[in-house]
């Protein structure tokens, strides 16, 4: 199924949809396509792959200063120099984690 959902044609068609329809489709498929694992090794591997993707994206796209990704529920902040960074705020509902991004700073925080 991943081959279908990540195929360039599928991605282009999905991006062409109205957002309301796209969100409806994503919501309907999320239970089927999602990986609901809590295995720490799997989650660590996913977090490393996500950070690597973000860093490669920042190298390829000098016009980007910040890449924010989530989904792994693993908070991360990697400042890569020249004011560029990768941020994963974690999950608010899984520990009260969130991020604050301002013009000159990025902070990972925990709601208390």
PDB file as gemmi writes it, atoms N, CA and C in Angstrom:
CRYST1    1.000    1.000    1.000  90.00  90.00  90.00 P 1                      
ATOM      1  N   UNK A   1       0.825  -1.194   0.000  1.00  0.00           N  
ATOM      2  CA  UNK A   1       0.000   0.000   0.000  1.00  0.00           C  
ATOM      3  C   UNK A   1       0.873   1.264   0.000  1.00  0.00           C  
ATOM      4  N   UNK A   2       2.029   1.187   0.670  1.00  0.00           N  
ATOM      5  CA  UNK A   2       2.910   2.357   0.710  1.00  0.00           C  
ATOM      6  C   UNK A   2       3.377   2.750  -0.685  1.00  0.00           C  
ATOM      7  N   UNK A   3       3.633   1.761  -1.535  1.00  0.00           N  
ATOM      8  CA  UNK A   3       4.029   2.071  -2.917  1.00  0.00           C  
ATOM      9  C   UNK A   3       2.970   2.900  -3.622  1.00  0.00           C  
ATOM     10  N   UNK A   4       1.722   2.583  -3.387  1.00  0.00           N  
ATOM     11  CA  UNK A   4       0.616   3.316  -4.026  1.00  0.00           C  
ATOM     12  C   UNK A   4       0.505   4.715  -3.439  1.00  0.00           C  
ATOM     13  N   UNK A   5       0.498   4.823  -2.107  1.00  0.00           N  
ATOM     14  CA  UNK A   5       0.279   6.130  -1.485  1.00  0.00           C  
ATOM     15  C   UNK A   5       1.442   7.094  -1.689  1.00  0.00           C  
ATOM     16  N   UNK A   6       2.649   6.583  -1.904  1.00  0.00           N  
ATOM     17  CA  UNK A   6       3.810   7.460  -2.095  1.00  0.00           C  
ATOM     18  C   UNK A   6       4.218   7.603  -3.557  1.00  0.00           C  
ATOM     19  N   UNK A   7       3.485   6.988  -4.442  1.00  0.00           N  
ATOM     20  CA  UNK A   7       3.811   7.099  -5.872  1.00  0.00           C  
ATOM     21  C   UNK A   7       3.623   8.556  -6.308  1.00  0.00           C  
ATOM     22  N   UNK A   8       4.506   9.088  -7.155  1.00  0.00           N  
ATOM     23  CA  UNK A   8       4.415  10.492  -7.579  1.00  0.00           C  
ATOM     24  C   UNK A   8       3.063  10.865  -8.188  1.00  0.00           C  
ATOM     25  N   UNK A   9       2.458   9.960  -8.931  1.00  0.00           N  
ATOM     26  CA  UNK A   9       1.142  10.268  -9.523  1.00  0.00           C  
ATOM     27  C   UNK A   9       0.090  10.408  -8.420  1.00  0.00           C  
ATOM     28  N   UNK A  10       0.107   9.497  -7.448  1.00  0.00           N  
ATOM     29  CA  UNK A  10      -0.843   9.575  -6.340  1.00  0.00           C  
ATOM     30  C   UNK A  10      -0.659  10.873  -5.569  1.00  0.00           C  
ATOM     31  N   UNK A  11       0.586  11.233  -5.317  1.00  0.00           N  
ATOM     32  CA  UNK A  11       0.879  12.471  -4.581  1.00  0.00           C  
ATOM     33  C   UNK A  11       0.367  13.680  -5.352  1.00  0.00           C  
ATOM     34  N   UNK A  12       0.602  13.731  -6.665  1.00  0.00           N  
ATOM     35  CA  UNK A  12       0.122  14.868  -7.477  1.00  0.00           C  
ATOM     36  C   UNK A  12      -1.395  14.960  -7.475  1.00  0.00           C  
ATOM     37  N   UNK A  13      -2.068  13.825  -7.618  1.00  0.00           N  
ATOM     38  CA  UNK A  13      -3.540  13.826  -7.611  1.00  0.00           C  
ATOM     39  C   UNK A  13      -4.053  14.295  -6.254  1.00  0.00           C  
ATOM     40  N   UNK A  14      -3.460  13.786  -5.181  1.00  0.00           N  
ATOM     41  CA  UNK A  14      -3.914  14.171  -3.842  1.00  0.00           C  
ATOM     42  C   UNK A  14      -3.725  15.667  -3.614  1.00  0.00           C  
ATOM     43  N   UNK A  15      -2.599  16.213  -4.072  1.00  0.00           N  
ATOM     44  CA  UNK A  15      -2.350  17.654  -3.904  1.00  0.00           C  
ATOM     45  C   UNK A  15      -3.324  18.506  -4.708  1.00  0.00           C  
ATOM     46  N   UNK A  16      -3.870  17.956  -5.778  1.00  0.00           N  
ATOM     47  CA  UNK A  16      -4.811  18.705  -6.618  1.00  0.00           C  
ATOM     48  C   UNK A  16      -6.215  18.734  -6.014  1.00  0.00           C  
ATOM     49  N   UNK A  17      -6.485  17.873  -5.048  1.00  0.00           N  
ATOM     50  CA  UNK A  17      -7.815  17.818  -4.443  1.00  0.00           C  
ATOM     51  C   UNK A  17      -8.076  19.039  -3.570  1.00  0.00           C  
ATOM     52  N   UNK A  18      -9.350  19.354  -3.406  1.00  0.00           N  
ATOM     53  CA  UNK A  18      -9.734  20.392  -2.452  1.00  0.00           C  
ATOM     54  C   UNK A  18      -9.343  19.897  -1.059  1.00  0.00           C  
ATOM     55  N   UNK A  19      -8.822  20.776  -0.183  1.00  0.00           N  
ATOM     56  CA  UNK A  19      -8.376  20.332   1.150  1.00  0.00           C  
ATOM     57  C   UNK A  19      -9.449  19.595   1.951  1.00  0.00           C  
ATOM     58  N   UNK A  20     -10.708  20.020   1.848  1.00  0.00           N  
ATOM     59  CA  UNK A  20     -11.761  19.322   2.593  1.00  0.00           C  
ATOM     60  C   UNK A  20     -11.858  17.859   2.164  1.00  0.00           C  
ATOM     61  N   UNK A  21     -11.793  17.623   0.867  1.00  0.00           N  
ATOM     62  CA  UNK A  21     -11.851  16.250   0.358  1.00  0.00           C  
ATOM     63  C   UNK A  21     -10.579  15.490   0.734  1.00  0.00           C  
ATOM     64  N   UNK A  22      -9.426  16.136   0.626  1.00  0.00           N  
ATOM     65  CA  UNK A  22      -8.164  15.493   0.987  1.00  0.00           C  
ATOM     66  C   UNK A  22      -8.130  15.077   2.447  1.00  0.00           C  
ATOM     67  N   UNK A  23      -8.585  15.967   3.353  1.00  0.00           N  
ATOM     68  CA  UNK A  23      -8.614  15.618   4.776  1.00  0.00           C  
ATOM     69  C   UNK A  23      -9.601  14.484   5.045  1.00  0.00           C  
ATOM     70  N   UNK A  24     -10.729  14.498   4.358  1.00  0.00           N  
ATOM     71  CA  UNK A  24     -11.718  13.432   4.536  1.00  0.00           C  
ATOM     72  C   UNK A  24     -11.114  12.089   4.125  1.00  0.00           C  
ATOM     73  N   UNK A  25     -10.440  12.054   2.979  1.00  0.00           N  
ATOM     74  CA  UNK A  25      -9.812  10.813   2.501  1.00  0.00           C  
ATOM     75  C   UNK A  25      -8.727  10.365   3.482  1.00  0.00           C  
ATOM     76  N   UNK A  26      -7.879  11.284   3.917  1.00  0.00           N  
ATOM     77  CA  UNK A  26      -6.802  10.938   4.849  1.00  0.00           C  
ATOM     78  C   UNK A  26      -7.373  10.392   6.150  1.00  0.00           C  
ATOM     79  N   UNK A  27      -8.442  11.012   6.639  1.00  0.00           N  
ATOM     80  CA  UNK A  27      -9.068  10.550   7.878  1.00  0.00           C  
ATOM     81  C   UNK A  27      -9.640   9.142   7.707  1.00  0.00           C  
ATOM     82  N   UNK A  28     -10.299   8.911   6.586  1.00  0.00           N  
ATOM     83  CA  UNK A  28     -10.910   7.594   6.343  1.00  0.00           C  
ATOM     84  C   UNK A  28      -9.851   6.494   6.209  1.00  0.00           C  
ATOM     85  N   UNK A  29      -8.707   6.826   5.632  1.00  0.00           N  
ATOM     86  CA  UNK A  29      -7.664   5.823   5.419  1.00  0.00           C  
ATOM     87  C   UNK A  29      -6.684   5.692   6.581  1.00  0.00           C  
ATOM     88  N   UNK A  30      -6.674   6.653   7.495  1.00  0.00           N  
ATOM     89  CA  UNK A  30      -5.638   6.665   8.530  1.00  0.00           C  
ATOM     90  C   UNK A  30      -5.659   5.413   9.399  1.00  0.00           C  
ATOM     91  N   UNK A  31      -6.809   4.888   9.715  1.00  0.00           N  
ATOM     92  CA  UNK A  31      -6.867   3.673  10.527  1.00  0.00           C  
ATOM     93  C   UNK A  31      -6.323   2.465   9.804  1.00  0.00           C  
ATOM     94  N   UNK A  32      -6.450   2.463   8.481  1.00  0.00           N  
ATOM     95  CA  UNK A  32      -5.973   1.349   7.672  1.00  0.00           C  
ATOM     96  C   UNK A  32      -4.486   1.458   7.390  1.00  0.00           C  
ATOM     97  N   UNK A  33      -4.017   2.659   7.101  1.00  0.00           N  
ATOM     98  CA  UNK A  33      -2.633   2.847   6.672  1.00  0.00           C  
ATOM     99  C   UNK A  33      -1.667   3.084   7.823  1.00  0.00           C  
ATOM    100  N   UNK A  34      -2.178   3.512   8.954  1.00  0.00           N  
ATOM    101  CA  UNK A  34      -1.296   3.916  10.050  1.00  0.00           C  
ATOM    102  C   UNK A  34      -0.632   2.719  10.714  1.00  0.00           C  
ATOM    103  N   UNK A  35       0.566   2.973  11.207  1.00  0.00           N  
ATOM    104  CA  UNK A  35       1.287   1.998  12.000  1.00  0.00           C  
ATOM    105  C   UNK A  35       1.144   2.441  13.450  1.00  0.00           C  
ATOM    106  N   UNK A  36       0.450   1.674  14.250  1.00  0.00           N  
ATOM    107  CA  UNK A  36       0.166   2.068  15.628  1.00  0.00           C  
ATOM    108  C   UNK A  36       1.115   1.405  16.617  1.00  0.00           C  
ATOM    109  N   UNK A  37       2.332   1.138  16.208  1.00  0.00           N  
ATOM    110  CA  UNK A  37       3.281   0.447  17.070  1.00  0.00           C  
ATOM    111  C   UNK A  37       3.735   1.317  18.228  1.00  0.00           C  
ATOM    112  N   UNK A  38       4.088   0.702  19.317  1.00  0.00           N  
ATOM    113  CA  UNK A  38       4.705   1.389  20.450  1.00  0.00           C  
ATOM    114  C   UNK A  38       6.093   0.797  20.717  1.00  0.00           C  
ATOM    115  N   UNK A  39       6.566  -0.026  19.796  1.00  0.00           N  
ATOM    116  CA  UNK A  39       7.882  -0.652  19.926  1.00  0.00           C  
ATOM    117  C   UNK A  39       8.954   0.426  19.871  1.00  0.00           C  
ATOM    118  N   UNK A  40       9.732   0.615  20.957  1.00  0.00           N  
ATOM    119  CA  UNK A  40      10.741   1.687  20.983  1.00  0.00           C  
ATOM    120  C   UNK A  40      11.758   1.602  19.842  1.00  0.00           C  
ATOM    121  N   UNK A  41      12.161   0.405  19.458  1.00  0.00           N  
ATOM    122  CA  UNK A  41      13.142   0.267  18.371  1.00  0.00           C  
ATOM    123  C   UNK A  41      12.571   0.773  17.055  1.00  0.00           C  
ATOM    124  N   UNK A  42      11.313   0.468  16.786  1.00  0.00           N  
ATOM    125  CA  UNK A  42      10.664   0.922  15.558  1.00  0.00           C  
ATOM    126  C   UNK A  42      10.514   2.438  15.582  1.00  0.00           C  
ATOM    127  N   UNK A  43      10.101   2.975  16.724  1.00  0.00           N  
ATOM    128  CA  UNK A  43       9.922   4.424  16.841  1.00  0.00           C  
ATOM    129  C   UNK A  43      11.259   5.164  16.744  1.00  0.00           C  
ATOM    130  N   UNK A  44      12.312   4.599  17.335  1.00  0.00           N  
ATOM    131  CA  UNK A  44      13.641   5.211  17.223  1.00  0.00           C  
ATOM    132  C   UNK A  44      14.097   5.236  15.771  1.00  0.00           C  
ATOM    133  N   UNK A  45      13.893   4.139  15.065  1.00  0.00           N  
ATOM    134  CA  UNK A  45      14.282   4.052  13.652  1.00  0.00           C  
ATOM    135  C   UNK A  45      13.514   5.087  12.830  1.00  0.00           C  
ATOM    136  N   UNK A  46      12.222   5.236  13.100  1.00  0.00           N  
ATOM    137  CA  UNK A  46      11.400   6.215  12.374  1.00  0.00           C  
ATOM    138  C   UNK A  46      11.862   7.640  12.680  1.00  0.00           C  
ATOM    139  N   UNK A  47      12.188   7.915  13.934  1.00  0.00           N  
ATOM    140  CA  UNK A  47      12.652   9.261  14.304  1.00  0.00           C  
ATOM    141  C   UNK A  47      13.980   9.581  13.630  1.00  0.00           C  
ATOM    142  N   UNK A  48      14.896   8.598  13.569  1.00  0.00           N  
ATOM    143  CA  UNK A  48      16.184   8.826  12.890  1.00  0.00           C  
ATOM    144  C   UNK A  48      15.982   9.067  11.400  1.00  0.00           C  
ATOM    145  N   UNK A  49      15.101   8.279  10.779  1.00  0.00           N  
ATOM    146  CA  UNK A  49      14.836   8.444   9.342  1.00  0.00           C  
ATOM    147  C   UNK A  49      14.217   9.811   9.069  1.00  0.00           C  
ATOM    148  N   UNK A  50      13.340  10.249   9.941  1.00  0.00           N  
ATOM    149  CA  UNK A  50      12.693  11.549   9.774  1.00  0.00           C  
ATOM    150  C   UNK A  50      13.711  12.675   9.908  1.00  0.00           C  
ATOM    151  N   UNK A  51      14.584  12.603  10.889  1.00  0.00           N  
ATOM    152  CA  UNK A  51      15.610  13.629  11.071  1.00  0.00           C  
ATOM    153  C   UNK A  51      16.552  13.663   9.867  1.00  0.00           C  
ATOM    154  N   UNK A  52      16.919  12.493   9.367  1.00  0.00           N  
ATOM    155  CA  UNK A  52      17.785  12.425   8.191  1.00  0.00           C  
ATOM    156  C   UNK A  52      17.097  13.057   6.982  1.00  0.00           C  
ATOM    157  N   UNK A  53      15.806  12.768   6.806  1.00  0.00           N  
ATOM    158  CA  UNK A  53      15.047  13.362   5.701  1.00  0.00           C  
ATOM    159  C   UNK A  53      15.055  14.891   5.827  1.00  0.00           C  
ATOM    160  N   UNK A  54      14.797  15.400   7.027  1.00  0.00           N  
ATOM    161  CA  UNK A  54      14.744  16.853   7.238  1.00  0.00           C  
ATOM    162  C   UNK A  54      16.089  17.504   6.935  1.00  0.00           C  
ATOM    163  N   UNK A  55      17.168  16.881   7.399  1.00  0.00           N  
ATOM    164  CA  UNK A  55      18.493  17.442   7.159  1.00  0.00           C  
ATOM    165  C   UNK A  55      18.846  17.427   5.675  1.00  0.00           C  
ATOM    166  N   UNK A  56      18.492  16.359   4.974  1.00  0.00           N  
ATOM    167  CA  UNK A  56      18.730  16.299   3.527  1.00  0.00           C  
ATOM    168  C   UNK A  56      17.895  17.349   2.799  1.00  0.00           C  
ATOM    169  N   UNK A  57      16.653  17.532   3.234  1.00  0.00           N  
ATOM    170  CA  UNK A  57      15.792  18.546   2.630  1.00  0.00           C  
ATOM    171  C   UNK A  57      16.390  19.937   2.809  1.00  0.00           C  
ATOM    172  N   UNK A  58      16.885  20.234   3.996  1.00  0.00           N  
ATOM    173  CA  UNK A  58      17.506  21.537   4.238  1.00  0.00           C  
ATOM    174  C   UNK A  58      18.763  21.726   3.399  1.00  0.00           C  
ATOM    175  N   UNK A  59      19.519  20.661   3.173  1.00  0.00           N  
ATOM    176  CA  UNK A  59      20.706  20.775   2.316  1.00  0.00           C  
ATOM    177  C   UNK A  59      20.312  21.054   0.868  1.00  0.00           C  
ATOM    178  N   UNK A  60      19.243  20.397   0.405  1.00  0.00           N  
ATOM    179  CA  UNK A  60      18.791  20.577  -0.984  1.00  0.00           C  
ATOM    180  C   UNK A  60      18.090  21.908  -1.201  1.00  0.00           C  
ATOM    181  N   UNK A  61      17.467  22.453  -0.170  1.00  0.00           N  
ATOM    182  CA  UNK A  61      16.640  23.652  -0.308  1.00  0.00           C  
ATOM    183  C   UNK A  61      17.191  24.796   0.533  1.00  0.00           C  
ATOM    184  N   UNK A  62      18.136  25.558  -0.005  1.00  0.00           N  
ATOM    185  CA  UNK A  62      18.712  26.666   0.760  1.00  0.00           C  
ATOM    186  C   UNK A  62      17.694  27.759   1.090  1.00  0.00           C  
ATOM    187  N   UNK A  63      16.543  27.748   0.430  1.00  0.00           N  
ATOM    188  CA  UNK A  63      15.517  28.755   0.704  1.00  0.00           C  
ATOM    189  C   UNK A  63      14.730  28.440   1.983  1.00  0.00           C  
ATOM    190  N   UNK A  64      14.895  27.246   2.543  1.00  0.00           N  
ATOM    191  CA  UNK A  64      14.198  26.872   3.773  1.00  0.00           C  
ATOM    192  C   UNK A  64      15.079  27.142   4.987  1.00  0.00           C  
ATOM    193  N   UNK A  65      14.483  27.674   6.024  1.00  0.00           N  
ATOM    194  CA  UNK A  65      15.216  27.901   7.254  1.00  0.00           C  
ATOM    195  C   UNK A  65      14.830  26.936   8.354  1.00  0.00           C  
ATOM    196  N   UNK A  66      13.620  26.397   8.264  1.00  0.00           N  
ATOM    197  CA  UNK A  66      13.111  25.515   9.310  1.00  0.00           C  
ATOM    198  C   UNK A  66      12.240  24.442   8.686  1.00  0.00           C  
ATOM    199  N   UNK A  67      12.492  23.202   9.054  1.00  0.00           N  
ATOM    200  CA  UNK A  67      11.637  22.094   8.651  1.00  0.00           C  
ATOM    201  C   UNK A  67      11.012  21.550   9.931  1.00  0.00           C  
ATOM    202  N   UNK A  68       9.679  21.514   9.952  1.00  0.00           N  
ATOM    203  CA  UNK A  68       8.947  20.984  11.103  1.00  0.00           C  
ATOM    204  C   UNK A  68       8.246  19.711  10.662  1.00  0.00           C  
ATOM    205  N   UNK A  69       8.570  18.624  11.329  1.00  0.00           N  
ATOM    206  CA  UNK A  69       7.929  17.343  11.075  1.00  0.00           C  
ATOM    207  C   UNK A  69       7.454  16.790  12.412  1.00  0.00           C  
ATOM    208  N   UNK A  70       6.472  15.948  12.374  1.00  0.00           N  
ATOM    209  CA  UNK A  70       5.974  15.334  13.604  1.00  0.00           C  
ATOM    210  C   UNK A  70       5.759  13.856  13.323  1.00  0.00           C  
ATOM    211  N   UNK A  71       4.705  13.317  13.801  1.00  0.00           N  
ATOM    212  CA  UNK A  71       4.257  11.960  13.507  1.00  0.00           C  
ATOM    213  C   UNK A  71       4.983  10.894  14.305  1.00  0.00           C  
ATOM    214  N   UNK A  72       6.267  11.092  14.649  1.00  0.00           N  
ATOM    215  CA  UNK A  72       6.973  10.071  15.414  1.00  0.00           C  
ATOM    216  C   UNK A  72       6.748  10.231  16.916  1.00  0.00           C  
ATOM    217  N   UNK A  73       6.207  11.369  17.335  1.00  0.00           N  
ATOM    218  CA  UNK A  73       5.971  11.694  18.742  1.00  0.00           C  
ATOM    219  C   UNK A  73       7.267  11.780  19.529  1.00  0.00           C  
ATOM    220  N   UNK A  74       8.396  11.892  18.841  1.00  0.00           N  
ATOM    221  CA  UNK A  74       9.698  12.017  19.483  1.00  0.00           C  
ATOM    222  C   UNK A  74      10.181  13.448  19.316  1.00  0.00           C  
ATOM    223  N   UNK A  75      10.253  14.221  20.420  1.00  0.00           N  
ATOM    224  CA  UNK A  75      10.710  15.601  20.284  1.00  0.00           C  
ATOM    225  C   UNK A  75      12.173  15.661  19.843  1.00  0.00           C  
ATOM    226  N   UNK A  76      12.457  16.603  18.961  1.00  0.00           N  
ATOM    227  CA  UNK A  76      13.828  16.772  18.474  1.00  0.00           C  
ATOM    228  C   UNK A  76      14.011  18.204  17.985  1.00  0.00           C  
ATOM    229  N   UNK A  77      15.190  18.719  18.226  1.00  0.00           N  
ATOM    230  CA  UNK A  77      15.569  20.026  17.704  1.00  0.00           C  
ATOM    231  C   UNK A  77      17.027  19.922  17.285  1.00  0.00           C  
ATOM    232  N   UNK A  78      17.271  20.034  16.001  1.00  0.00           N  
ATOM    233  CA  UNK A  78      18.636  19.973  15.472  1.00  0.00           C  
ATOM    234  C   UNK A  78      18.920  21.286  14.760  1.00  0.00           C  
ATOM    235  N   UNK A  79      19.782  22.099  15.346  1.00  0.00           N  
ATOM    236  CA  UNK A  79      20.183  23.362  14.724  1.00  0.00           C  
ATOM    237  C   UNK A  79      21.374  23.060  13.833  1.00  0.00           C  
ATOM    238  N   UNK A  80      21.247  23.352  12.547  1.00  0.00           N  
ATOM    239  CA  UNK A  80      22.222  22.930  11.554  1.00  0.00           C  
ATOM    240  C   UNK A  80      23.132  24.058  11.086  1.00  0.00           C  
ATOM    241  N   UNK A  81      23.126  25.169  11.771  1.00  0.00           N  
ATOM    242  CA  UNK A  81      23.971  26.296  11.390  1.00  0.00           C  
ATOM    243  C   UNK A  81      23.259  27.241  10.438  1.00  0.00           C  
ATOM    244  N   UNK A  82      23.761  28.448  10.342  1.00  0.00           N  
ATOM    245  CA  UNK A  82      23.178  29.484   9.475  1.00  0.00           C  
ATOM    246  C   UNK A  82      21.712  29.741   9.783  1.00  0.00           C  
ATOM    247  N   UNK A  83      21.312  29.537  11.028  1.00  0.00           N  
ATOM    248  CA  UNK A  83      19.928  29.786  11.413  1.00  0.00           C  
ATOM    249  C   UNK A  83      18.942  28.772  10.890  1.00  0.00           C  
ATOM    250  N   UNK A  84      19.417  27.634  10.441  1.00  0.00           N  
ATOM    251  CA  UNK A  84      18.551  26.593   9.873  1.00  0.00           C  
ATOM    252  C   UNK A  84      18.394  25.468  10.888  1.00  0.00           C  
ATOM    253  N   UNK A  85      17.190  24.874  10.923  1.00  0.00           N  
ATOM    254  CA  UNK A  85      16.943  23.852  11.942  1.00  0.00           C  
ATOM    255  C   UNK A  85      15.856  22.879  11.503  1.00  0.00           C  
ATOM    256  N   UNK A  86      15.913  21.720  12.143  1.00  0.00           N  
ATOM    257  CA  UNK A  86      14.864  20.703  12.038  1.00  0.00           C  
ATOM    258  C   UNK A  86      14.197  20.620  13.403  1.00  0.00           C  
ATOM    259  N   UNK A  87      12.860  20.603  13.411  1.00  0.00           N  
ATOM    260  CA  UNK A  87      12.099  20.567  14.651  1.00  0.00           C  
ATOM    261  C   UNK A  87      11.023  19.505  14.580  1.00  0.00           C  
ATOM    262  N   UNK A  88      10.963  18.688  15.610  1.00  0.00           N  
ATOM    263  CA  UNK A  88       9.833  17.788  15.838  1.00  0.00           C  
ATOM    264  C   UNK A  88       9.355  18.115  17.242  1.00  0.00           C  
ATOM    265  N   UNK A  89       8.186  18.749  17.380  1.00  0.00           N  
ATOM    266  CA  UNK A  89       7.744  19.170  18.706  1.00  0.00           C  
ATOM    267  C   UNK A  89       7.323  18.028  19.616  1.00  0.00           C  
ATOM    268  N   UNK A  90       7.244  16.826  19.101  1.00  0.00           N  
ATOM    269  CA  UNK A  90       6.740  15.726  19.910  1.00  0.00           C  
ATOM    270  C   UNK A  90       5.227  15.697  19.821  1.00  0.00           C  
ATOM    271  N   UNK A  91       4.581  15.262  20.872  1.00  0.00           N  
ATOM    272  CA  UNK A  91       3.114  15.175  20.852  1.00  0.00           C  
ATOM    273  C   UNK A  91       2.551  15.792  22.120  1.00  0.00           C  
ATOM    274  N   UNK A  92       1.687  16.760  21.971  1.00  0.00           N  
ATOM    275  CA  UNK A  92       1.104  17.413  23.133  1.00  0.00           C  
ATOM    276  C   UNK A  92       0.307  16.418  23.967  1.00  0.00           C  
ATOM    277  N   UNK A  93      -0.450  15.555  23.307  1.00  0.00           N  
ATOM    278  CA  UNK A  93      -1.288  14.604  24.039  1.00  0.00           C  
ATOM    279  C   UNK A  93      -0.491  13.429  24.596  1.00  0.00           C  
ATOM    280  N   UNK A  94       0.781  13.367  24.322  1.00  0.00           N  
ATOM    281  CA  UNK A  94       1.647  12.299  24.811  1.00  0.00           C  
ATOM    282  C   UNK A  94       2.782  12.928  25.607  1.00  0.00           C  
ATOM    283  N   UNK A  95       2.440  13.569  26.721  1.00  0.00           N  
ATOM    284  CA  UNK A  95       3.457  14.168  27.573  1.00  0.00           C  
ATOM    285  C   UNK A  95       3.398  15.678  27.649  1.00  0.00           C  
ATOM    286  N   UNK A  96       2.443  16.306  26.964  1.00  0.00           N  
ATOM    287  CA  UNK A  96       2.295  17.750  27.037  1.00  0.00           C  
ATOM    288  C   UNK A  96       3.416  18.522  26.364  1.00  0.00           C  
ATOM    289  N   UNK A  97       4.042  17.911  25.356  1.00  0.00           N  
ATOM    290  CA  UNK A  97       5.165  18.561  24.683  1.00  0.00           C  
ATOM    291  C   UNK A  97       4.667  19.477  23.562  1.00  0.00           C  
ATOM    292  N   UNK A  98       5.401  20.584  23.375  1.00  0.00           N  
ATOM    293  CA  UNK A  98       5.099  21.526  22.297  1.00  0.00           C  
ATOM    294  C   UNK A  98       6.348  22.352  22.012  1.00  0.00           C  
ATOM    295  N   UNK A  99       6.291  23.136  20.964  1.00  0.00           N  
ATOM    296  CA  UNK A  99       7.422  23.979  20.587  1.00  0.00           C  
ATOM    297  C   UNK A  99       6.959  25.421  20.455  1.00  0.00           C  
ATOM    298  N   UNK A 100       7.876  26.316  20.719  1.00  0.00           N  
ATOM    299  CA  UNK A 100       7.648  27.743  20.519  1.00  0.00           C  
ATOM    300  C   UNK A 100       8.690  28.209  19.507  1.00  0.00           C  
ATOM    301  N   UNK A 101       8.206  28.745  18.386  1.00  0.00           N  
ATOM    302  CA  UNK A 101       9.097  29.227  17.334  1.00  0.00           C  
ATOM    303  C   UNK A 101       8.914  30.734  17.218  1.00  0.00           C  
ATOM    304  N   UNK A 102       9.993  31.458  17.406  1.00  0.00           N  
ATOM    305  CA  UNK A 102      10.001  32.909  17.252  1.00  0.00           C  
ATOM    306  C   UNK A 102      11.028  33.252  16.177  1.00  0.00           C  
ATOM    307  N   UNK A 103      11.081  34.495  15.805  1.00  0.00           N  
ATOM    308  CA  UNK A 103      12.002  34.919  14.745  1.00  0.00           C  
ATOM    309  C   UNK A 103      13.446  34.514  15.038  1.00  0.00           C  
ATOM    310  N   UNK A 104      13.865  34.634  16.296  1.00  0.00           N  
ATOM    311  CA  UNK A 104      15.268  34.387  16.641  1.00  0.00           C  
ATOM    312  C   UNK A 104      15.497  33.167  17.529  1.00  0.00           C  
ATOM    313  N   UNK A 105      14.460  32.378  17.793  1.00  0.00           N  
ATOM    314  CA  UNK A 105      14.665  31.241  18.687  1.00  0.00           C  
ATOM    315  C   UNK A 105      13.631  30.145  18.447  1.00  0.00           C  
ATOM    316  N   UNK A 106      14.015  28.945  18.823  1.00  0.00           N  
ATOM    317  CA  UNK A 106      13.140  27.782  18.786  1.00  0.00           C  
ATOM    318  C   UNK A 106      13.334  27.069  20.115  1.00  0.00           C  
ATOM    319  N   UNK A 107      12.227  26.750  20.779  1.00  0.00           N  
ATOM    320  CA  UNK A 107      12.312  26.067  22.076  1.00  0.00           C  
ATOM    321  C   UNK A 107      11.363  24.891  22.108  1.00  0.00           C  
ATOM    322  N   UNK A 108      11.816  23.785  22.675  1.00  0.00           N  
ATOM    323  CA  UNK A 108      10.951  22.662  22.990  1.00  0.00           C  
ATOM    324  C   UNK A 108      10.513  22.835  24.430  1.00  0.00           C  
ATOM    325  N   UNK A 109       9.223  22.669  24.692  1.00  0.00           N  
ATOM    326  CA  UNK A 109       8.700  22.885  26.036  1.00  0.00           C  
ATOM    327  C   UNK A 109       7.764  21.752  26.431  1.00  0.00           C  
ATOM    328  N   UNK A 110       7.474  21.679  27.720  1.00  0.00           N  
ATOM    329  CA  UNK A 110       6.505  20.730  28.260  1.00  0.00           C  
ATOM    330  C   UNK A 110       5.476  21.523  29.039  1.00  0.00           C  
ATOM    331  N   UNK A 111       4.214  21.311  28.743  1.00  0.00           N  
ATOM    332  CA  UNK A 111       3.133  22.007  29.445  1.00  0.00           C  
ATOM    333  C   UNK A 111       3.105  21.538  30.899  1.00  0.00           C  
ATOM    334  N   UNK A 112       3.003  22.506  31.809  1.00  0.00           N  
ATOM    335  CA  UNK A 112       2.955  22.142  33.236  1.00  0.00           C  
ATOM    336  C   UNK A 112       1.825  22.835  33.914  1.00  0.00           C  
TER     337      UNK A 112                                                      
END                                                                             
